[in-house]
């Protein structure tokens, strides 16, 4: 009988950064305001990486794939960001605000 040892390796994501004041501190593609959560939501909606790179010509395929890789390494965190940014949540959060009238 052998016991497997699980070693957690910290994966580096060279195309992903967080910057205070940019997208609320969410992880974004380096030097952009394109969030990992946006890339994930686009992918979930059926947008392929080629189309994402075409929509945002200042980012590369490698950056998009790194954003998706980051998501799978930080799935719980990004899923929470996506959930907190759903329209119905924001409608409830901003209920009664003057600018909503």
Sine and cosine of phi, psi and omega as CSV:
sin_phi,cos_phi,sin_psi,cos_psi,sin_omega,cos_omega
0.00,0.00,0.76,-0.65,0.03,-1.00
-0.87,-0.49,0.51,-0.86,0.05,-1.00
-0.94,-0.33,0.83,-0.55,0.02,-1.00
-0.98,0.22,0.70,-0.72,0.07,-1.00
-0.99,-0.16,0.81,-0.58,0.02,-1.00
-1.00,-0.07,0.83,-0.56,0.02,-1.00
-0.93,-0.38,0.86,-0.52,0.03,-1.00
-1.00,0.03,0.87,-0.49,0.00,-1.00
-0.98,-0.22,0.77,-0.63,0.05,-1.00
-0.98,0.20,0.90,-0.43,-0.03,-1.00
-1.00,0.03,0.72,-0.69,0.04,-1.00
-1.00,-0.03,0.64,-0.76,0.03,-1.00
-0.86,-0.51,1.00,-0.04,-0.13,-0.99
-0.91,0.42,-0.32,0.95,-0.04,-1.00
-0.98,-0.19,0.12,0.99,-0.05,-1.00
-0.87,-0.50,0.67,-0.74,0.03,-1.00
-0.56,-0.83,0.29,-0.96,0.19,-0.98
-0.84,-0.54,0.71,-0.70,0.01,-1.00
-0.74,-0.67,0.77,-0.64,0.07,-1.00
-0.83,0.56,0.70,-0.71,0.04,-1.00
1.00,0.06,-0.05,1.00,0.04,-1.00
-0.92,-0.39,0.90,-0.45,0.01,-1.00
0.80,0.60,0.65,0.76,0.05,-1.00
0.90,0.44,0.38,0.92,0.00,-1.00
0.99,0.12,0.11,0.99,0.05,-1.00
-0.92,0.40,0.44,-0.90,0.13,-0.99
-0.90,0.43,0.73,-0.69,-0.02,-1.00
-0.74,-0.68,0.27,-0.96,0.14,-0.99
-0.94,0.35,0.71,-0.70,-0.09,-1.00
-0.75,0.67,0.72,-0.69,0.04,-1.00
0.87,0.50,0.43,0.90,0.07,-1.00
-0.70,-0.71,0.02,-1.00,0.15,-0.99
-0.92,-0.40,0.37,0.93,0.01,-1.00
-1.00,0.00,0.93,-0.36,-0.10,-1.00
-0.99,0.15,0.44,-0.90,0.10,-1.00
-0.86,0.52,-0.65,0.76,-0.02,-1.00
-0.89,0.46,-0.59,0.81,0.05,-1.00
-0.90,0.44,-0.72,0.69,0.02,-1.00
-0.86,0.50,-0.69,0.73,-0.01,-1.00
-0.90,0.44,-0.71,0.70,0.00,-1.00
-0.90,0.44,-0.62,0.79,0.05,-1.00
-0.90,0.43,-0.67,0.74,0.01,-1.00
-0.90,0.43,-0.66,0.75,0.03,-1.00
-0.91,0.42,-0.47,0.88,0.02,-1.00
-0.99,0.11,-0.03,1.00,0.07,-1.00
0.99,-0.17,0.12,0.99,0.03,-1.00
-0.98,0.20,0.79,-0.61,-0.01,-1.00
-0.99,0.11,0.29,-0.96,-0.04,-1.00
-0.87,0.50,-0.64,0.77,0.04,-1.00
-0.84,0.54,-0.69,0.72,-0.01,-1.00
-0.93,0.37,-0.61,0.79,0.03,-1.00
-0.89,0.46,-0.70,0.71,0.00,-1.00
-0.91,0.41,-0.54,0.84,0.04,-1.00
-0.95,0.30,-0.61,0.79,0.01,-1.00
-0.93,0.38,-0.55,0.84,-0.02,-1.00
-0.84,-0.55,0.98,0.17,-0.11,-0.99
-0.90,0.44,-0.20,0.98,0.02,-1.00
-1.00,0.06,0.02,1.00,0.10,-1.00
-0.89,-0.45,0.38,-0.92,-0.05,-1.00
-0.97,-0.25,0.24,-0.97,0.09,-1.00
-0.86,0.52,-0.66,0.75,-0.01,-1.00
-0.86,0.50,-0.63,0.78,0.02,-1.00
-0.91,0.41,-0.65,0.76,0.02,-1.00
-0.91,0.42,-0.72,0.69,0.02,-1.00
-0.89,0.45,-0.58,0.81,0.04,-1.00
-0.92,0.39,-0.60,0.80,0.06,-1.00
-0.89,0.46,-0.67,0.75,0.03,-1.00
-0.92,0.39,-0.63,0.78,0.06,-1.00
-0.90,0.44,-0.68,0.74,0.04,-1.00
-0.85,0.52,-0.67,0.74,0.02,-1.00
-0.83,0.55,-0.75,0.67,-0.04,-1.00
-0.93,0.37,-0.44,0.90,0.09,-1.00
-0.99,0.17,-0.32,0.95,-0.05,-1.00
-0.71,-0.70,0.64,0.77,-0.15,-0.99
-0.82,0.57,-0.72,0.70,-0.04,-1.00
-0.87,0.50,-0.72,0.70,-0.01,-1.00
-0.89,0.46,-0.73,0.68,-0.05,-1.00
-0.95,0.32,-0.62,0.78,0.07,-1.00
-0.87,0.50,-0.62,0.78,0.04,-1.00
-0.90,0.43,-0.68,0.73,0.04,-1.00
-0.87,0.50,-0.71,0.70,0.00,-1.00
-0.88,0.48,-0.72,0.70,0.01,-1.00
-0.88,0.48,-0.67,0.74,-0.04,-1.00
-0.94,0.35,-0.31,0.95,-0.03,-1.00
-0.98,-0.21,0.18,0.98,0.05,-1.00
-0.93,0.38,0.55,-0.84,-0.07,-1.00
-0.81,0.58,-0.71,0.70,-0.05,-1.00
-0.90,0.43,-0.52,0.86,0.05,-1.00
-0.93,0.38,-0.71,0.71,0.00,-1.00
-0.93,0.38,-0.56,0.83,0.07,-1.00
-0.88,0.48,-0.71,0.71,0.01,-1.00
-0.92,0.38,-0.67,0.74,-0.02,-1.00
-0.89,0.45,-0.54,0.84,-0.10,-0.99
-0.96,-0.27,0.21,0.98,0.02,-1.00
-0.84,0.54,0.75,-0.66,0.04,-1.00
1.00,0.08,-0.04,1.00,0.02,-1.00
-0.95,0.30,0.61,-0.80,-0.03,-1.00
-0.84,0.55,-0.65,0.76,-0.08,-1.00
-0.93,0.36,-0.24,0.97,0.01,-1.00
-0.99,0.15,-0.17,0.99,-0.08,-1.00
-0.99,0.17,0.00,0.00,0.00,0.00
